[in-house]
């Protein structure tokens, strides 16, 4: 499945909290209801991929 990066998070930015990341994920989920949105720790980014059918 193709992964799409929506927002990169700066590891050094102490002003971004877990709550901020959760809010970003919710906003992206609203914009893309056909995609599974998740935080990718390797990329340190909010990403998505198409939902599996079935």
C-alpha positions as CSV (number, residue, x, y, z in Angstrom):
1,X,0.0,0.0,0.0
2,X,1.2,3.5,-0.9
3,X,1.9,5.7,2.1
4,X,1.3,9.4,1.8
5,X,3.1,11.9,4.2
6,X,0.8,14.7,5.2
7,X,2.9,16.5,7.8
8,X,6.5,16.1,9.0
9,X,7.1,16.8,12.7
10,X,10.4,18.4,13.8
11,X,11.9,16.2,16.5
12,X,13.6,19.2,18.0
13,X,10.4,21.3,18.3
14,X,9.5,21.1,22.0
15,X,6.4,23.2,21.4
16,X,4.5,20.3,19.7
17,X,2.8,18.0,22.2
18,X,1.1,14.6,21.9
19,X,-2.2,16.4,22.0
20,X,-1.2,18.6,19.1
21,X,-0.3,15.5,17.1
22,X,-3.6,13.8,18.0
23,X,-5.5,16.9,16.8
24,X,-3.5,17.0,13.6
25,X,-4.4,13.3,13.0
26,X,-8.1,14.0,13.7
27,X,-8.1,16.9,11.2
28,X,-6.5,14.8,8.5
29,X,-9.0,12.0,9.1
30,X,-11.8,14.5,8.6
31,X,-10.2,15.6,5.3
32,X,-9.5,12.1,4.1
33,X,-12.2,9.7,5.4
34,X,-11.2,7.1,2.9
35,X,-7.7,6.8,4.3
36,X,-6.2,5.2,7.5
37,X,-4.2,8.0,9.2
38,X,-1.4,7.2,11.6
39,X,1.8,8.5,13.1
40,X,4.9,7.0,11.5
41,X,7.8,7.0,14.1
42,X,10.4,6.2,11.5
43,X,9.5,9.2,9.3
44,X,8.4,11.2,12.4
45,X,5.4,12.3,10.4
46,X,1.6,12.0,10.1
47,X,0.9,9.6,7.2
48,X,-2.0,7.8,5.6
49,X,-2.8,5.0,3.3
50,X,-6.0,3.8,1.6
51,X,-8.2,1.8,3.9
52,X,-8.4,-1.9,3.1
53,X,-11.7,-3.1,1.7
54,X,-13.3,-6.1,3.3
